[in-house]
Amino acid sequence: MADAPLKGLRVIEMGSLIAGPFCGQVLGDFGAEVIKLEDPKAGDPMRQWGRTKPKGHSPWWPVIGRNKSSVTLDLRAPEGRDVARALIATADVVVENFRPGTLEKWGMGYDDLASTNPGLVMARVSGFGQTGPYSHRAGYALIGEAMGGLRHITGEADRPPARAGISIGDSLAGLNAALGVMMALHARQRTGKGQVVDAAIYESVLTVMENLITEYDLSGYVRERSGAILPGIAPSNVYPTRSGELILIGANQDTLFKRLCEAMGRPELATDERYRDHAARGVNQLQLDATIAGWTVEHDIEALLPLLEDAGLAVGRVYRAPDMLKDPQFAARQSIVEVAHPVFGTVKMQNAFPQLSDTPGGVRWPGPALGEHTDAVLGAVAGLSAEAIAGLRAKGVV
């Protein structure tokens, strides 16, 4: 990755769990030098997360810790904060996701750090942002997803709100933070000054909520849970097949719906007054879906897929991890890569996205052992002698 787009960018990651570290993961994937500071006693809790523990190790850590150097440092100790300041003085970016006010309490707020490094960009990821009456509340993804509007519209209409199955609020906040870092670095090229990127989880969810606010403002309509469909967008749903698998079909445009009708052997449906245009299909969505399901369930998915693909329709299976690992599209684009690992031998994980044509990102190594790079980084970057590092280690600071 000699030509990685962020090569030469130094990032100090101070944070744990998902939201802040996901920002560091994204930056590291594209070549940034990410130095992760971890508590000497236990490290990032992500080292312990996961429903399974193959060979006694978390399958989470190789992913979110990838492409990072691990340095143990107790930021609660004055000596630890002194070392952190020395590292940050050499950095382009700091990523943190402590509760707002924590760094200020330690004398490490943005103004303090920028006084010796005016070009510093600090990405601050939190539940509610650095300002406002909720800023000091604990903010986890489930709260941000609820306040941002995602939870209320997720799930079946007759059941309580569901979750996505992943901590999507955390990942969206981390992604927003990485995008903000790129914007701030671009601005720094003009001004020479760094700035704070304030990424709140609830706002990161809100930003992908399409027209939810505007629709209510203009019409009073409150979007509700609708299960596998979007109300008024038809046909676009999952349908049963004779082989037992579900098939997804999207044919809500008039031209696509006509092709679907022809593939079904029911061309007359395209001119039926109930389905003849987008609005009519929306009004009669449930009836139309029942008609399509009655056709798909008479066929195996292996027959339906090529038939509908040849008709130019958006169609596919509902994938699980095993399906991804054997799919030729994933293989052709190297969407999943296999990385050498000291415990697992090799480990498969998603690649770096998006794909760049000339300076792509990639996975150089999986999440490192706790403190694996402490001596090397503190010596080369912070300028500490071996004796000084040994002294800090004796005090439990590193």
C-alpha positions in Angstrom: 0.0 0.0 0.0 2.8 2.4 -0.9 0.3 4.6 -2.8 -2.5 4.5 -0.2 -4.4 7.8 -0.2 -3.9 8.6 3.5 -0.2 7.4 3.7 1.7 9.9 5.8 -1.3 10.9 7.9 -0.8 10.2 11.6 -3.9 9.5 13.8 -4.0 9.1 17.5 -7.1 7.0 18.5 -8.2 7.6 22.1 -11.5 5.7 22.6 -13.1 2.3 22.8 -15.9 0.1 21.7 -17.3 0.9 18.2 -18.1 4.5 17.3 -14.7 6.2 17.7 -12.6 3.1 16.7 -14.7 2.6 13.6 -13.5 6.1 12.5 -10.0 4.9 13.1 -10.6 1.7 11.2 -11.8 3.7 8.1 -8.8 6.0 8.2 -6.4 3.1 8.8 -7.9 1.1 5.9 -6.8 3.8 3.5 -3.2 4.1 4.8 -3.2 6.4 7.8 -0.8 5.5 10.6 -3.3 4.9 13.4 -1.8 4.7 16.9 -4.4 3.3 19.3 -4.0 4.2 23.0 -5.4 1.5 25.3 -5.7 1.0 29.0 -2.8 -1.2 30.1 -4.9 -3.4 32.3 -7.6 -4.6 29.9 -7.4 -2.7 26.6 -10.4 -1.9 24.5 -13.5 -4.0 25.5 -13.8 -5.0 21.9 -11.0 -7.5 22.6 -13.6 -9.4 24.7 -16.8 -8.9 22.6 -18.4 -11.6 20.5 -21.0 -14.4 20.8 -18.2 -16.9 20.1 -14.6 -17.1 21.3 -12.7 -19.3 18.8 -9.4 -20.3 20.4 -10.4 -18.0 23.4 -10.2 -14.8 21.3 -12.8 -12.4 20.2 -13.7 -12.4 16.4 -14.6 -8.7 16.8 -11.1 -7.4 17.5 -9.3 -8.5 14.3 -11.7 -6.3 12.3 -12.1 -3.1 14.3 -8.5 -3.2 15.5 -7.1 -3.8 12.0 -4.3 -1.6 10.5 -3.7 0.0 14.0 -0.7 0.0 16.3 -1.6 -0.8 19.9 0.1 1.4 22.6 -0.8 0.9 26.3 -1.1 4.1 28.2 -3.1 5.0 31.3 -4.6 8.4 30.5 -5.9 8.7 34.0 -2.3 9.1 35.2 -0.6 12.5 34.8 2.5 10.7 33.3 0.2 8.9 30.8 -1.3 12.2 29.7 2.1 13.7 29.3 3.1 10.9 26.9 -0.2 11.3 25.1 0.4 15.0 24.6 3.9 14.2 23.2 2.3 11.8 20.7 -0.5 14.2 19.7 2.0 17.0 19.1 3.3 14.9 16.1 -0.2 14.0 14.9 -2.6 15.2 12.2 -5.7 13.8 13.8 -7.0 12.7 17.2 -10.1 10.5 17.4 -11.9 10.2 20.8 -15.2 9.0 22.1 -15.1 9.8 25.8 -18.1 11.4 27.4 -17.9 15.1 26.6 -15.9 17.0 29.2 -13.6 14.1 30.1 -10.6 15.4 28.0 -11.2 18.9 29.3 -11.0 17.6 32.9 -7.7 16.1 32.0 -6.4 19.3 30.5 -6.5 17.7 27.0 -9.4 19.6 25.4 -9.0 20.8 21.8 -7.7 24.3 22.7 -5.1 22.8 25.0 -3.8 20.4 22.4 -4.0 22.9 19.5 -1.9 25.4 21.4 1.1 23.3 20.5 -0.3 21.7 17.3 -2.5 24.3 15.6 -3.1 22.1 12.6 -4.6 19.3 14.7 -8.0 17.9 13.6 -9.9 16.3 16.5 -12.8 14.0 15.8 -15.1 13.8 18.8 -17.7 11.1 18.7 -20.4 11.0 21.3 -24.1 10.2 21.8 -25.4 13.7 21.7 -22.5 15.9 20.6 -20.3 18.3 22.5 -23.0 20.9 23.1 -26.7 21.1 24.1 -28.6 20.0 27.2 -28.0 16.3 26.6 -24.3 16.5 25.8 -23.1 15.0 29.1 -25.5 12.1 29.0 -24.2 8.6 28.3 -25.0 8.0 24.7 -25.0 4.5 23.2 -26.1 3.4 19.8 -29.5 2.2 20.8 -30.5 5.6 22.2 -29.1 7.5 19.2 -30.9 5.1 16.8 -34.2 5.8 18.7 -33.8 9.5 18.9 -32.6 9.7 15.3 -35.8 8.1 14.1 -34.5 4.7 13.0 -35.9 2.5 15.7 -39.5 3.7 15.4 -39.7 2.7 11.7 -37.8 -0.7 12.0 -39.8 -3.9 12.4 -43.3 -5.1 11.9 -46.3 -2.8 12.4 -47.9 -5.0 15.1 -44.8 -5.4 17.2 -42.5 -3.1 19.2 -39.6 -1.4 17.4 -36.8 -3.7 16.3 -33.1 -3.2 15.9 -31.0 -3.7 12.8 -29.0 -6.6 14.3 -25.8 -4.5 14.4 -24.8 -1.3 16.2 -25.6 0.8 13.1 -25.7 4.1 15.0 -22.2 3.6 16.2 -20.9 2.8 12.7 -22.7 5.7 11.1 -21.2 8.0 13.7 -17.7 6.6 13.0 -18.2 7.0 9.3 -19.5 10.6 9.7 -16.5 11.3 11.8 -14.1 10.0 9.2 -15.9 12.0 6.5 -15.6 15.1 8.8 -11.9 14.5 9.2 -11.4 14.5 5.5 -13.3 17.8 5.2 -11.3 19.4 8.0 -8.0 18.2 6.5 -9.0 19.7 3.1 -9.9 23.0 4.9 -6.5 22.9 6.6 -4.8 23.0 3.3 -6.2 26.5 2.8 -6.1 27.8 6.3 -3.3 26.0 8.0 -5.6 25.5 11.0 -7.2 22.4 12.4 -10.7 22.2 13.9 -13.1 19.9 15.8 -15.3 17.4 14.1 -18.3 16.9 16.3 -20.0 13.7 15.4 -23.1 12.8 17.4 -24.7 9.4 17.1 -28.3 10.6 17.0 -27.4 13.1 14.2 -25.5 10.5 12.3 -28.7 8.4 12.2 -30.8 11.4 11.5 -28.8 12.3 8.4 -29.8 9.0 6.7 -33.5 9.3 7.5 -34.4 10.6 4.0 -37.5 12.8 4.0 -38.9 11.7 7.4 -38.8 15.2 8.9 -39.8 17.1 5.8 -42.8 14.8 5.1 -44.2 15.4 8.6 -43.5 19.1 8.3 -45.4 19.5 5.1 -48.2 16.9 5.4 -48.4 15.8 9.1 -47.6 12.2 8.1 -45.6 10.2 10.7 -43.8 7.3 9.1 -44.5 4.0 10.9 -43.1 0.5 10.9 -43.9 -1.4 7.7 -41.9 -4.6 7.9 -40.3 -5.7 4.7 -42.0 -3.1 2.5 -42.0 0.7 2.0 -45.6 1.8 1.9 -46.6 3.0 -1.5 -43.6 1.5 -3.2 -44.7 -1.6 -5.1 -43.7 -4.2 -6.0 -40.6 -4.2 -3.8 -40.6 -7.0 -1.3 -39.4 -10.5 -0.3 -41.5 -13.4 -1.7 -41.6 -17.1 -0.9 -40.4 -19.8 -3.3 -41.1 -23.5 -3.6 -37.6 -24.3 -2.5 -38.1 -22.5 0.8 -35.8 -19.6 0.2 -37.0 -16.0 0.0 -36.4 -14.0 -3.1 -36.3 -10.2 -3.3 -37.8 -8.5 -6.2 -37.8 -4.8 -7.0 -40.0 -3.7 -9.9 -41.7 -0.5 -8.7 -41.0 1.5 -11.9 -43.6 1.2 -14.7 -41.2 -0.2 -17.2 -39.8 -2.8 -14.7 -43.3 -3.8 -13.6 -44.2 -4.5 -17.2 -41.2 -6.8 -17.5 -42.2 -8.6 -14.3 -45.7 -9.1 -15.6 -44.4 -10.6 -18.8 -42.0 -12.9 -16.9 -44.9 -14.1 -14.8 -46.9 -14.8 -17.9 -49.4 -12.2 -16.8 -48.9 -9.3 -19.2 -52.4 -8.0 -18.6 -51.5 -7.0 -15.0 -49.4 -4.1 -16.4 -52.5 -2.4 -17.8 -54.9 -3.4 -15.0 -56.3 -0.2 -13.5 -55.2 -1.4 -10.1 -51.6 -1.6 -11.1 -51.2 0.5 -14.2 -48.9 3.2 -12.6 -46.8 3.8 -9.6 -49.6 5.5 -7.6 -52.2 2.7 -8.3 -49.7 0.0 -7.3 -49.1 1.9 -4.1 -52.8 1.9 -3.2 -53.2 -1.8 -4.0 -49.8 -2.9 -2.7 -51.0 -5.7 -0.5 -53.1 -7.3 -3.2 -50.3 -7.0 -5.7 -47.8 -8.6 -3.3 -50.2 -11.5 -2.7 -50.5 -12.0 -6.5 -46.7 -12.0 -7.0 -46.2 -14.3 -4.0 -48.8 -16.7 -5.4 -46.6 -17.0 -8.5 -43.1 -17.1 -6.9 -44.1 -19.9 -4.4 -44.9 -22.2 -7.4 -41.2 -22.0 -8.5 -37.8 -22.9 -7.1 -35.5 -20.0 -6.5 -32.9 -21.4 -8.9 -35.4 -21.1 -11.7 -36.7 -17.7 -10.7 -33.3 -15.9 -10.4 -32.2 -16.4 -14.1 -35.7 -15.8 -15.4 -36.0 -12.4 -13.6 -32.4 -11.4 -14.2 -32.8 -12.0 -17.9 -35.9 -9.7 -17.7 -33.6 -6.9 -16.4 -35.2 -6.9 -12.9 -33.5 -6.2 -9.6 -33.6 -9.6 -7.9 -31.6 -11.5 -5.3 -31.4 -13.8 -2.3 -31.2 -12.8 1.3 -27.6 -13.4 2.1 -25.9 -14.8 5.2 -22.2 -15.0 5.8 -21.9 -18.5 4.1 -23.6 -17.1 1.0 -21.1 -14.2 0.8 -18.1 -16.5 1.1 -19.1 -18.6 -1.9 -20.5 -15.8 -4.1 -18.6 -15.1 -7.4 -19.3 -11.4 -7.2 -17.7 -11.1 -3.8 -14.7 -13.1 -5.1 -14.3 -11.1 -8.3 -14.1 -7.8 -6.4 -12.2 -9.2 -3.4 -15.0 -7.9 -1.2 -13.9 -10.3 1.5 -10.2 -10.9 2.2 -8.2 -13.4 4.1 -5.6 -12.0 6.5 -2.8 -13.7 8.3 -3.4 -13.9 12.1 -1.0 -15.0 14.9 -3.7 -17.1 16.7 -6.2 -18.1 14.1 -3.7 -18.7 11.3 -5.9 -16.7 8.9 -9.1 -14.8 9.3 -11.6 -13.6 6.8 -13.2 -10.2 6.9 -14.7 -7.4 4.8 -12.2 -5.5 2.7 -11.7 -1.7 2.7 -14.5 0.2 1.0 -15.1 2.1 -1.2 -12.8 0.8 -3.9 -10.4 3.4 -5.4 -9.1 2.8 -8.9 -5.5 4.1 -8.4 -4.9 4.3 -4.6 -7.0 1.6 -3.0 -7.2 0.8 0.7 -6.7 -2.6 2.2 -6.2 -4.7 5.3 -2.5 -4.7 6.2 -2.8 -6.6 9.4 -5.6 -7.6 11.9 -6.1 -6.2 15.3 -2.8 -6.4 17.2 -2.0 -7.8 20.6 -2.5 -5.4 23.5 0.5 -3.1 23.7 2.3 -4.8 20.8 3.7 -1.5 19.6 4.2 0.4 22.8 8.0 0.4 23.0 8.4 1.1 19.3 5.9 3.9 19.1 6.9 5.6 22.3 10.6 5.5 21.3 10.2 6.6 17.6 7.3 9.0 17.9 7.3 10.3 21.5 11.1 10.3 21.7 11.2 8.4 25.0 14.3 6.4 25.9 14.2 2.7 26.8 14.9 3.6 30.4 12.0 6.1 30.5 9.6 3.5 29.0 10.7 1.0 31.5 10.1 3.5 34.3 6.6 4.1 33.1 6.0 0.4 32.9 7.1 -0.1 36.4 4.5 2.4 37.5 1.8 0.7 35.5 1.4 3.7 33.2 2.1 1.7 30.1 
